[in-house]
Amino acid sequence: MDKLTIDDFKKMLRNALLCITERSDEFSKLDAVLGDGDHGTAIVQSMSALVATAEQGTEFRSMLNDMSFHLMLEISGSTSTLLGGFFLGMSDHAAGTELDAAGVKAMFVGGLEGVRKQTKAKQGDKTMMDALIPAVEAIQTCDSTDVKTILLAGAEAAVKGAEATKEMKANFGRARNYGERSIGYADSGACSWSCMFDAFAKAL
């Protein structure tokens, strides 16, 4: 597919909500190892709010903008702040009702920039950034003009990135208090964000 339409994007969001909901218990169990065990619930709530707002959207920039603002107003917590930052960053780099390959790449790069305004976490800190950064880099460097191929490259990199967090020591948030004991478990945020990217690609 050479263009991503607004309806395609809504389909991606709905599939992400579906896939994240199916795995929400897994995300909460992972979060319970190093955090407070509510990540599955938090990300399902956040994705539900995003999908509900997106349904009204008719154009990329305003839809992405509305999604992020409604999310941050409705739901508090780090999950909604990071997802809100992601879609708000996307809105700065997307316009119109369809995007070509270059437009899709620019939108995801904007999303990463938006998240970077909300967190100082870097790749290797055992956070969702370990899924997000490789995903956006893979999207950016994919030389295909086919939107589905580009998103599949992002999904693959995100899943690998989340898997790699098992061997990492947490350097961020509450989890860093566990030091060496944080090794051996994947990060719940990296897993849920990789699930989102995977669902995006599979929705097309």
PEWO-V980533 format. One record per pair of residues at least 6 apart in sequence whose C-alpha atoms are under 7 Angstrom apart, sorted by the first residue. I is the first residue (numbers start at 1). GAP is how many residues later the second one is. Records with the same first field share a line. If there is no record, write none. Layout:
# PEWO-V980533
I->GAP + GAP
This chain:
# PEWO-V980533
1->145 + 146 + 147
2->98 + 99 + 143 + 144 + 145
3->95 + 96 + 97 + 98 + 144
4->94 + 95 + 96 + 143
5->92 + 93 + 94
6->52 + 53 + 54 + 91 + 92
8->196
10->44 + 45
11->192
12->187 + 188 + 191
13->38 + 187
14->37
15->184 + 185 + 188
16->180 + 183 + 184
17->27 + 30 + 31
19->176 + 180
20->24 + 172 + 175 + 176
21->23
24->16 + 17
25->15
27->12 + 13 + 161 + 165
28->9 + 10 + 11 + 12
29->8
30->156 + 157 + 158
31->6 + 7 + 8 + 157
34->141 + 148
35->139 + 140
42->37
43->36
46->25 + 29 + 34
49->22
50->17 + 21
53->13 + 14
54->9 + 13
57->6
58->39
59->36 + 37 + 38
60->31 + 34 + 35 + 36 + 37
61->30 + 31 + 33 + 34
64->23 + 24 + 26 + 27
65->22 + 23 + 26
68->16 + 17 + 19 + 20
69->15
71->9 + 13
72->8 + 9 + 12
82->33 + 36
85->29 + 30 + 33
86->25 + 26 + 28 + 29
87->24
88->23 + 26
89->21 + 22 + 24 + 25
90->17 + 18 + 20 + 21
92->18
93->13 + 14 + 17
94->9 + 13
101->44 + 45 + 46
105->34 + 35
108->28
109->27
121->8 + 51
122->7
123->6 + 7 + 10
124->6 + 44
125->45 + 46 + 47
126->39 + 42 + 43 + 44 + 45 + 61
127->60 + 62 + 63
128->61 + 62 + 65
129->61
130->31 + 32 + 60
131->27 + 28 + 30 + 31 + 59 + 62 + 63
132->26 + 61
134->23 + 24 + 27
135->19 + 20 + 22 + 23
136->18
138->15 + 16 + 19
139->11 + 12 + 14 + 15
142->8 + 11
144->6
148->53 + 56
151->50
152->49
154->43
155->39 + 42 + 43 + 46
158->36 + 39
159->35
162->24 + 25 + 28 + 29 + 32
163->23
165->21 + 22
166->17 + 18 + 19 + 20 + 21
167->16 + 17
168->15
169->10 + 11 + 13 + 14
170->6 + 9 + 12
